[in-house]
Amino acid sequence: MKKVLILSLIVLGQSIFAQQLALVKEKAKIGYIDKSGNYVIEPAYETARSFSDGLAAVKIKDMWGFVGKDGKMAIEPSFTKARDFNDGLCAVERDGIWFYINKNGEKQNMPYSDKLYDFNNGLALMKVSNKIGAFDTGGKVVIPAEYDVIKPFQNGYARISQNGLWGIIDTAGKVIVSVEYNDIGEYKNEATWAQKGKAYGIIDGSTFSIAEGADKIWDFGNQPITYARRNGKIGFVDKAGKWAIEPKFDKARAFNQNLAPAYSGGKWGYIDMKGNFVVEPAYNDAEVFSNDNLAPVKGKNWGFIDTSGKLVIPMDYDISVSFGFNEKNKGFNDGVSRVKKSGKWGFIDKTGSLVGNKWFYNAELFQN
């Protein structure tokens, strides 16, 4: 019986830690709700940040501390400024000095940096005499400060620049794409776009293939083709740099669920992987399908269609971009979408029902 109780408590604790919470503001106070719309932490804070890495920064009497998902103070307020936890560490300020702390609130000794950066993919960037490197959570310098620029790591890779040229490294500091390009995109699924001289093309692994006539290429999404421009028209190129869909659209966005928004004749619709419209252009704006198989489309306001093109949630809302390290989309994320109506924010589920049947003065994305 005792073992069953202990196991139940462990499972409950893991469940609480794993659940995503959203920061919401009701009247003048901030609290946190779960995806059922219920308060997990009642509104009690005038200033606070979203949860990150299981903790949220909250401000009490001009000092910042951190609460856990049980609503209890995990790190007592003693900091004049605080950022977000990532990889178990967070940058904070006290008495005008920035430093890192762990989840016990203990100061961590890290390599010197002119500026403190948040951890991401297990690394924090470091700046020394205008050169950039990176160290890990144990304080070991993994990438010496020898680059002019290191962009934030995405999916284990980062863009780097030296002497005006660009390449790609991984989190071990290994050069994956040599530093020889005039510009370069995010490296995803072993592919990215790049510019070399006046030529634009695709890097698959480390092989550069010119996309004939392209003068701009956008980052890859979740599928192995991406949109590119030639002579003012948009088409799609594959990982070999070949035109999979000839440039014939005025505008376009990324493929997901084998569909992509495309603009023609003054309206947006959706094309298939052959470039044919399967949802005819009828919208003033249209965004990429999410993994929830719903896409935001706009008439006067925003609503949502499914992959058949059926309007399943009426055009009654404003929406906003969802930015994160791994997400840059509008609309649904993991079953809910943040929306705005009549000046207030809330969340709807995939049926269009208002989560918790409640609107807020402000609402941030669900995060862990």
C-alpha positions as CSV (number, residue, x, y, z in Angstrom):
1,M,0.0,0.0,0.0
2,K,2.8,2.3,0.9
3,K,4.6,1.6,-2.4
4,V,1.4,2.3,-4.4
5,L,1.0,5.6,-2.6
6,I,4.6,6.7,-3.3
7,L,4.2,5.7,-6.9
8,S,1.0,7.6,-7.2
9,L,2.7,10.7,-5.7
10,I,5.6,10.4,-8.2
11,V,3.2,10.1,-11.2
12,L,1.2,13.1,-9.9
13,G,4.3,15.1,-9.5
14,Q,5.5,14.3,-13.0
15,S,2.1,15.1,-14.4
16,I,2.1,18.5,-12.7
17,F,5.6,19.3,-14.0
18,A,4.7,18.2,-17.6
19,Q,1.5,20.2,-17.9
20,Q,1.6,23.4,-19.8
21,L,0.2,26.6,-18.2
22,A,-0.7,29.9,-19.6
23,L,-0.2,33.3,-18.0
24,V,-3.4,35.3,-17.9
25,K,-4.3,38.7,-16.5
26,E,-7.7,39.2,-14.9
27,K,-8.4,42.8,-14.0
28,A,-5.1,43.9,-12.4
29,K,-3.7,40.5,-11.3
30,I,-1.8,37.7,-13.1
31,G,-2.4,34.0,-12.6
32,Y,-1.9,30.8,-14.5
33,I,-4.5,28.4,-16.1
34,D,-4.3,24.9,-17.5
35,K,-5.8,23.8,-20.8
36,S,-9.2,23.2,-19.2
37,G,-9.3,26.9,-18.4
38,N,-9.1,26.3,-14.6
39,Y,-6.7,28.3,-12.4
40,V,-3.8,26.3,-11.2
41,I,-2.3,29.4,-9.6
42,E,-4.9,32.1,-8.7
43,P,-4.3,35.7,-9.8
44,A,-2.0,37.2,-7.3
45,Y,0.8,39.0,-9.1
46,E,0.9,42.4,-10.7
47,T,4.0,41.5,-12.8
48,A,5.1,38.0,-13.8
49,R,6.5,36.0,-16.7
50,S,5.3,32.8,-18.4
51,F,6.5,29.4,-17.2
52,S,9.8,28.2,-18.7
53,D,11.6,25.0,-17.7
54,G,9.0,24.4,-14.9
55,L,9.3,27.8,-13.2
56,A,7.9,31.3,-13.6
57,A,9.4,34.6,-12.6
58,V,7.1,36.7,-10.4
59,K,7.6,40.2,-9.0
60,I,6.8,40.9,-5.3
61,K,7.5,44.3,-3.8
62,D,10.0,45.3,-6.5
63,M,11.9,42.0,-6.3
64,W,11.8,39.0,-8.5
65,G,11.5,35.4,-7.4
66,F,10.2,32.1,-9.0
67,V,7.2,30.0,-8.4
68,G,6.6,26.4,-9.3
69,K,3.5,24.9,-10.9
70,D,2.1,24.1,-7.4
71,G,2.0,27.9,-6.9
72,K,4.6,27.7,-4.1
73,M,7.6,30.0,-4.0
74,A,10.5,27.9,-5.3
75,I,13.1,30.7,-5.2
76,E,12.5,33.6,-2.8
77,P,12.3,37.1,-4.3
78,S,15.7,38.7,-4.1
79,F,16.5,39.8,-7.6
80,T,16.1,43.2,-9.3
81,K,15.7,41.6,-12.7
82,A,15.1,38.1,-13.9
83,R,14.8,36.2,-17.2
84,D,13.5,32.7,-17.9
85,F,14.9,29.3,-16.9
86,N,16.2,27.1,-19.7
87,D,18.3,23.9,-19.3
88,G,18.0,24.4,-15.5
89,L,19.7,27.8,-15.3
90,C,18.5,31.4,-15.4
91,A,20.2,34.8,-15.7
92,V,19.2,37.2,-12.9
93,E,20.4,40.6,-11.6
94,R,21.2,41.7,-8.1
95,D,22.9,45.0,-7.1
96,G,23.5,45.8,-10.7
97,I,25.4,42.5,-11.4
98,W,24.1,39.8,-13.7
99,F,24.8,36.1,-13.0
100,Y,23.3,32.7,-13.4
101,I,21.4,30.7,-10.8
102,N,20.2,27.1,-10.6
103,K,16.7,26.0,-9.6
104,N,17.7,26.1,-5.9
105,G,18.5,29.8,-6.4
106,E,22.3,29.2,-6.0
107,K,24.7,31.3,-7.9
108,Q,26.7,29.4,-10.6
109,N,30.2,30.2,-11.6
110,M,30.4,30.5,-15.3
111,P,33.0,31.8,-17.9
112,Y,33.3,35.5,-18.3
113,S,31.0,37.2,-20.8
114,D,30.5,40.9,-21.6
115,K,26.8,40.1,-21.8
116,L,24.7,37.2,-20.3
117,Y,22.6,35.2,-22.7
118,D,19.9,32.7,-22.0
119,F,20.7,29.0,-22.2
120,N,19.3,27.2,-25.3
121,N,19.9,23.7,-26.6
122,G,22.2,23.2,-23.5
123,L,24.4,26.2,-24.3
124,A,24.7,29.9,-23.5
125,L,26.4,32.3,-25.8
126,M,29.4,34.3,-24.5
127,K,30.7,37.6,-25.7
128,V,34.4,38.5,-25.2
129,S,36.0,41.5,-26.9
130,N,33.3,41.6,-29.6
131,K,33.7,37.9,-30.4
132,I,31.1,35.2,-29.7
133,G,31.5,31.7,-28.3
134,A,29.4,29.4,-26.1
135,F,29.7,27.4,-22.9
136,D,27.6,24.5,-21.5
137,T,25.5,24.2,-18.3
138,G,28.6,23.0,-16.4
139,G,30.6,26.1,-17.4
140,K,32.8,24.4,-19.9
141,V,33.6,26.5,-23.0
142,V,32.4,24.4,-25.9
143,I,32.8,27.0,-28.6
144,P,35.7,29.4,-28.2
145,A,34.9,33.1,-28.7
146,E,36.1,33.4,-32.2
147,Y,33.0,34.2,-34.3
148,D,31.6,37.6,-35.1
149,V,28.1,36.3,-34.8
150,I,26.4,33.2,-33.5
151,K,22.6,33.1,-34.0
152,P,20.5,31.3,-31.4
153,F,20.6,27.5,-31.7
154,Q,17.6,25.9,-33.4
155,N,17.1,22.2,-33.5
156,G,20.7,21.7,-32.4
157,Y,22.3,24.0,-35.0
158,A,23.3,27.7,-35.2
159,R,24.2,30.1,-38.0
160,I,27.7,31.6,-37.5
161,S,29.5,34.5,-39.2
162,Q,33.2,35.2,-39.6
163,N,34.6,38.1,-41.7
164,G,31.2,38.7,-43.3
165,L,30.6,35.1,-44.4
166,W,28.2,32.5,-43.0
167,G,28.1,28.8,-42.1
168,I,26.5,26.4,-39.7
169,I,27.8,24.7,-36.5
170,D,26.2,22.1,-34.1
171,T,26.1,22.3,-30.3
172,A,29.5,20.6,-30.1
173,G,31.0,23.5,-32.1
174,K,31.6,21.3,-35.1
175,V,31.3,23.1,-38.4
176,I,28.5,21.4,-40.4
177,V,28.4,23.9,-43.3
178,S,31.6,25.7,-44.0
179,V,31.8,29.5,-43.5
180,E,31.8,30.6,-47.2
181,Y,28.3,31.9,-47.9
182,N,27.1,35.5,-48.1
183,D,23.9,34.6,-46.3
184,I,22.3,31.5,-44.9
185,G,19.1,30.2,-43.4
186,E,18.2,28.0,-40.5
187,Y,19.5,24.5,-40.7
188,K,16.6,22.0,-40.4
189,N,16.4,18.3,-41.3
190,E,20.0,18.6,-42.7
191,A,19.0,21.3,-45.2
192,T,19.0,25.1,-45.5
193,W,19.1,27.8,-48.2
194,A,22.2,29.9,-48.8
195,Q,23.5,32.7,-51.0
196,K,26.9,32.4,-52.6
197,G,28.0,35.4,-54.6
198,K,24.9,36.3,-56.5
199,A,23.6,32.8,-56.6
200,Y,20.9,31.4,-54.3
201,G,20.6,27.7,-53.7
202,I,20.0,24.8,-51.3
203,I,22.5,23.1,-49.0
204,D,21.6,19.5,-48.4
205,G,24.0,18.2,-45.8
206,S,27.0,20.2,-47.0
207,T,26.3,20.1,-50.7
208,F,25.3,23.5,-52.3
209,S,23.0,23.3,-55.3
210,I,22.0,26.5,-57.2
211,A,18.3,27.1,-57.6
212,E,18.2,28.4,-61.2
213,G,17.2,32.1,-61.3
214,A,16.2,32.4,-57.6
215,D,16.8,35.7,-56.0
216,K,15.4,34.9,-52.6
217,I,14.7,31.6,-50.7
218,W,12.9,31.2,-47.4
219,D,13.6,28.8,-44.5
220,F,12.4,25.2,-44.7
221,G,9.3,24.3,-42.7
222,N,8.3,20.7,-41.8
223,Q,8.5,19.4,-45.4
224,P,11.4,18.9,-47.8
225,I,10.5,21.8,-50.2
226,T,10.5,25.5,-49.5
227,Y,9.3,28.6,-51.2
228,A,11.5,30.8,-53.4
229,R,11.3,33.8,-55.7
230,R,12.3,34.1,-59.3
231,N,11.5,37.2,-61.5
232,G,9.0,38.5,-58.9
233,K,7.0,35.3,-58.7
234,I,7.0,32.6,-56.0
235,G,7.4,28.9,-56.5
236,F,8.9,26.0,-54.5
237,V,12.3,24.3,-54.6
238,D,13.3,20.9,-53.3
239,K,16.5,19.9,-51.3
240,A,18.4,19.4,-54.6
241,G,17.7,23.0,-55.6
242,K,15.2,22.0,-58.4
243,W,12.0,23.9,-58.9
244,A,9.4,21.4,-57.7
245,I,6.7,24.0,-58.3
246,E,7.4,26.6,-61.0
247,P,7.2,30.3,-59.8
248,K,3.7,31.5,-60.6
249,F,2.3,32.9,-57.4
250,D,2.4,36.5,-56.1
251,K,3.0,35.3,-52.6
252,A,3.3,32.0,-50.7
253,R,4.1,30.5,-47.3
254,A,5.4,27.1,-46.1
255,F,4.0,23.7,-46.7
256,N,2.6,21.7,-43.8
257,Q,0.2,18.7,-44.0
258,N,1.0,18.7,-47.7
259,L,-0.7,22.1,-48.2
260,A,0.7,25.6,-48.5
261,P,-0.9,29.1,-48.5
262,A,-0.6,30.8,-51.9
263,Y,-1.7,34.2,-53.2
264,S,-3.1,34.7,-56.7
265,G,-5.5,37.2,-58.2
266,G,-5.7,39.2,-55.0
267,K,-6.8,36.4,-52.7
268,W,-5.2,33.5,-50.7
269,G,-5.9,29.8,-51.1
270,Y,-4.0,26.6,-50.6
271,I,-2.1,24.5,-53.0
272,D,-1.0,20.9,-53.0
273,M,2.5,19.5,-53.6
274,K,2.0,19.8,-57.3
275,G,1.1,23.5,-57.2
276,N,-2.6,23.0,-57.9
277,F,-5.2,24.9,-55.8
278,V,-7.2,22.5,-53.7
279,V,-8.7,25.4,-51.6
280,E,-9.5,28.1,-54.1
281,P,-8.2,31.6,-53.5
282,A,-11.0,33.3,-51.5
283,Y,-9.4,34.8,-48.4
284,N,-7.8,38.2,-47.6
285,D,-5.0,36.4,-45.7
286,A,-4.1,32.8,-44.9
287,E,-1.5,31.1,-42.6
288,V,0.3,27.8,-42.5
289,F,-1.5,24.7,-41.4
290,S,-0.6,23.6,-37.8
291,N,0.0,20.0,-36.8
292,D,-3.5,20.1,-35.5
293,N,-4.7,20.1,-39.1
294,L,-6.2,23.6,-38.9
295,A,-5.2,26.8,-40.6
296,P,-6.1,30.4,-39.9
297,V,-7.9,32.2,-42.7
298,K,-9.1,35.8,-42.9
299,G,-12.2,37.5,-44.3
300,K,-12.9,40.6,-42.2
301,N,-11.6,38.7,-39.1
302,W,-9.9,35.3,-38.6
303,G,-11.4,31.9,-38.5
304,F,-10.0,28.3,-39.2
305,I,-10.4,25.8,-42.0
306,D,-9.5,22.1,-42.0
307,T,-7.4,20.3,-44.6
308,S,-10.5,19.8,-46.8
309,G,-11.0,23.6,-46.9
310,K,-14.1,23.5,-44.8
311,L,-14.6,26.5,-42.4
312,V,-14.8,24.8,-39.0
313,I,-14.4,27.8,-36.8
314,P,-16.2,31.1,-37.8
315,M,-14.2,34.2,-38.7
316,D,-14.9,36.0,-35.4
317,Y,-11.4,36.6,-34.0
318,D,-8.1,38.4,-34.1
319,I,-5.0,36.2,-33.7
320,S,-1.3,36.8,-33.2
321,V,1.9,35.1,-34.1
322,S,3.2,32.4,-31.7
323,F,6.9,32.7,-31.4
324,G,9.2,30.3,-29.7
325,F,12.4,28.6,-30.2
326,N,10.7,25.8,-32.2
327,E,7.4,27.4,-33.2
328,K,6.7,30.4,-35.5
329,N,3.1,30.0,-36.5
330,K,-0.2,31.5,-36.0
331,G,-3.2,29.7,-34.7
332,F,-3.3,26.3,-33.1
333,N,-0.6,24.8,-31.0
334,D,-1.2,21.5,-29.2
335,G,-5.0,21.7,-29.4
336,V,-5.6,25.3,-28.5
337,S,-5.3,28.7,-30.1
338,R,-4.9,32.1,-28.5
339,V,-7.5,34.5,-29.9
340,K,-8.8,38.0,-29.3
341,K,-12.4,39.2,-29.4
342,S,-13.9,42.5,-28.4
343,G,-10.6,43.7,-26.9
344,K,-10.1,40.6,-24.7
345,W,-8.0,37.5,-25.0
346,G,-8.8,33.9,-24.5
347,F,-8.2,30.4,-25.9
348,I,-10.4,28.2,-28.1
349,D,-10.2,24.5,-28.7
350,K,-10.4,22.7,-32.0
351,T,-14.2,22.8,-31.9
352,G,-14.2,26.6,-31.5
353,S,-15.3,26.4,-27.9
354,L,-13.9,29.0,-25.5
355,V,-11.6,27.3,-23.0
356,G,-13.0,27.8,-19.5
357,N,-15.7,30.0,-21.0
358,K,-13.7,33.0,-20.0
359,W,-12.0,36.0,-21.5
360,F,-9.0,37.9,-20.0
361,Y,-7.3,41.3,-20.3
362,N,-4.2,39.5,-21.4
363,A,-3.2,35.9,-22.2
364,E,0.1,34.5,-23.1
365,L,0.8,31.1,-24.8
366,F,0.7,27.8,-23.0
367,Q,4.2,26.9,-22.0
368,N,6.1,24.4,-19.8
